Amino acid sequence: MRIFLFGLLLGGLSGGLTQHYTGHPQLAACVGIVAAVATWLGTATVIFCFESE
C-alpha cells in the first residue's frame, strides 16, 4: 500500500510542477501518469529481482 501511495505522491508532484511551469493541463496529466506508473513498475522490478535470489 505504501508503494501505491508513494507512486500517487510522485505522480501528483510531477504533474503539479509540470502544470505550474508549462500551464498545459494535458501535458501535466500525462507526466503525472507516467511518473506514477514508472514508480510502481520500478519498485516492483526491484522487489522482484531481490526476492528471486
N, CA, C and O of each residue as an XYZ file, in Angstrom:
212
protein
N       0.824     -1.202      0.000
C       0.000      0.000      0.000
C       0.864      1.260      0.000
O       0.514      2.267     -0.616
N       1.995      1.187      0.701
C       2.868      2.364      0.737
C       3.445      2.686     -0.635
O       3.609      3.853     -0.989
N       3.753      1.641     -1.408
C       4.297      1.863     -2.749
C       3.252      2.535     -3.647
O       3.573      3.430     -4.428
N       2.013      2.092     -3.523
C       0.932      2.695     -4.299
C       0.789      4.177     -3.961
O       0.687      5.011     -4.861
N       0.780      4.506     -2.685
C       0.651      5.900     -2.261
C       1.875      6.720     -2.655
O       1.756      7.890     -3.018
N       3.053      6.099     -2.582
C       4.277      6.787     -2.999
C       4.221      7.128     -4.488
O       4.623      8.217     -4.897
N       3.720      6.190     -5.295
C       3.555      6.455     -6.729
C       2.572      7.579     -6.990
O       2.806      8.435     -7.844
N       1.458      7.575     -6.246
C       0.488      8.665     -6.397
C       1.085     10.002     -5.983
O       0.835     11.021     -6.625
N       1.866     10.002     -4.920
C       2.507     11.235     -4.459
C       3.473     11.771     -5.516
O       3.443     12.957     -5.847
N       4.321     10.903     -6.038
C       5.269     11.351     -7.062
C       4.568     11.771     -8.346
O       4.974     12.740     -8.988
N       3.524     11.051     -8.720
C       2.761     11.428     -9.908
C       2.088     12.777     -9.747
O       2.106     13.604    -10.659
N       1.497     12.993     -8.584
C       0.847     14.275     -8.314
C       1.845     15.420     -8.266
O       1.585     16.508     -8.781
N       2.973     15.167     -7.651
C       4.011     16.196     -7.570
C       4.559     16.526     -8.959
O       4.720     17.696     -9.306
N       4.839     15.508     -9.736
C       5.353     15.733    -11.091
C       4.331     16.457    -11.959
O       4.670     17.399    -12.675
N       3.093     16.015    -11.892
C       2.049     16.667    -12.675
C       1.813     18.101    -12.242
O       1.622     18.988    -13.074
N       1.826     18.322    -10.946
C       1.624     19.677    -10.429
C       2.731     20.629    -10.833
O       2.472     21.771    -11.213
N       3.965     20.159    -10.750
C       5.086     21.006    -11.154
C       5.073     21.271    -12.663
O       5.392     22.372    -13.112
N       4.701     20.255    -13.430
C       4.597     20.454    -14.881
C       3.506     21.464    -15.205
O       3.693     22.330    -16.061
N       2.374     21.358    -14.528
C       1.273     22.311    -14.734
C       1.720     23.728    -14.371
O       1.390     24.688    -15.068
N       2.462     23.847    -13.292
C       2.919     25.165    -12.839
C       3.878     25.800    -13.852
O       3.764     26.985    -14.168
N       4.820     25.003    -14.355
C       5.843     25.566    -15.231
C       5.392     25.732    -16.677
O       5.832     26.659    -17.357
N       4.512     24.839    -17.163
C       4.125     24.925    -18.570
C       2.750     25.529    -18.773
O       2.492     26.129    -19.816
N       1.856     25.385    -17.794
C       0.497     25.881    -17.945
C      -0.340     25.029    -18.890
O      -1.390     25.471    -19.356
N       0.106     23.837    -19.171
C      -0.582     22.948    -20.107
C      -1.146     21.757    -19.328
O      -0.386     20.869    -18.942
N      -2.460     21.718    -19.088
C      -3.025     20.683    -18.216
C      -2.942     19.265    -18.781
O      -2.767     18.316    -18.016
N      -3.060     19.097    -20.090
C      -2.980     17.745    -20.658
C      -1.573     17.180    -20.553
O      -1.401     15.995    -20.269
N      -0.584     18.001    -20.777
C       0.797     17.571    -20.620
C       1.070     17.208    -19.159
O       1.733     16.209    -18.878
N       0.563     18.013    -18.239
C       0.755     17.743    -16.817
C       0.117     16.419    -16.418
O       0.693     15.669    -15.629
N      -1.061     16.123    -16.950
C      -1.721     14.854    -16.645
C      -0.904     13.681    -17.167
O      -0.744     12.678    -16.472
N      -0.391     13.798    -18.376
C       0.430     12.725    -18.947
C       1.704     12.506    -18.144
O       2.083     11.365    -17.877
N       2.356     13.577    -17.762
C       3.582     13.470    -16.976
C       3.283     12.829    -15.626
O       4.045     11.978    -15.165
N       2.192     13.221    -14.990
C       1.826     12.638    -13.704
C       1.544     11.152    -13.799
O       1.975     10.381    -12.942
N       0.821     10.742    -14.835
C       0.509      9.321    -15.021
C       1.776      8.518    -15.291
O       1.966      7.441    -14.725
N       2.630      9.035    -16.144
C       3.880      8.331    -16.461
C       4.759      8.217    -15.221
O       5.361      7.167    -14.993
N       4.846      9.260    -14.426
C       5.670      9.210    -13.215
C       5.120      8.194    -12.215
O       5.887      7.454    -11.600
N       3.810      8.154    -12.052
C       3.210      7.194    -11.116
C       3.439      5.760    -11.587
O       3.834      4.905    -10.794
N       3.199      5.493    -12.853
C       3.369      4.128    -13.371
C       4.840      3.716    -13.345
O       5.153      2.571    -13.019
N       5.735      4.625    -13.679
C       7.164      4.310    -13.639
C       7.613      3.997    -12.214
O       8.448      3.116    -12.008
N       7.070      4.704    -11.241
C       7.401      4.424     -9.844
C       6.937      3.027     -9.458
O       7.685      2.264     -8.847
N       5.700      2.694     -9.816
C       5.169      1.376     -9.468
C       5.951      0.264    -10.152
O       6.297     -0.732     -9.516
N       6.232      0.424    -11.438
C       6.948     -0.619    -12.170
C       8.397     -0.745    -11.708
O       8.919     -1.852    -11.583
N       9.035      0.376    -11.458
C      10.413      0.342    -10.984
C      10.533     -0.313     -9.625
O      11.449     -1.102     -9.392
N       9.632      0.003     -8.741
C       9.652     -0.596     -7.410
C       9.332     -2.080     -7.486
O       9.965     -2.889     -6.807
N       8.356     -2.443     -8.306
C       8.018     -3.856     -8.470
C       9.191     -4.635     -9.058
O       9.425     -5.779     -8.670
N       9.925     -4.039     -9.980
C      11.084     -4.695    -10.564
C      12.168     -4.924     -9.523
O      12.762     -6.001     -9.469
N      12.426     -3.925     -8.703
C      13.434     -4.073     -7.652
C      13.028     -5.154     -6.669
O      13.859     -5.978     -6.285
N      11.785     -5.170     -6.257
C      11.309     -6.195     -5.321
C      11.406     -7.577     -5.951
O      11.835     -8.528     -5.298
N      11.012     -7.695     -7.209
C      11.062     -8.990     -7.895
C      12.493     -9.476     -8.025
O      12.759    -10.658     -7.808
N      13.408     -8.609     -8.369
C      14.800     -9.016     -8.563
C      15.455     -9.427     -7.261
O      16.208    -10.401     -7.242
N      15.199     -8.730     -6.188
C      15.837     -9.052     -4.920
C      15.196    -10.233     -4.209
O      15.859    -10.888     -3.405
N      13.946    -10.522     -4.474
C      13.301    -11.664     -3.839
C      13.576    -12.959     -4.573
O      13.350    -14.036     -4.022
N      14.059    -12.880     -5.805
C      14.334    -14.097     -6.569
C      15.681    -14.700     -6.231
O      16.006    -15.782     -6.718
N      16.474    -14.027     -5.407
C      17.805    -14.535     -5.042
C      17.697    -15.592     -3.972
O      18.712    -16.136     -3.537
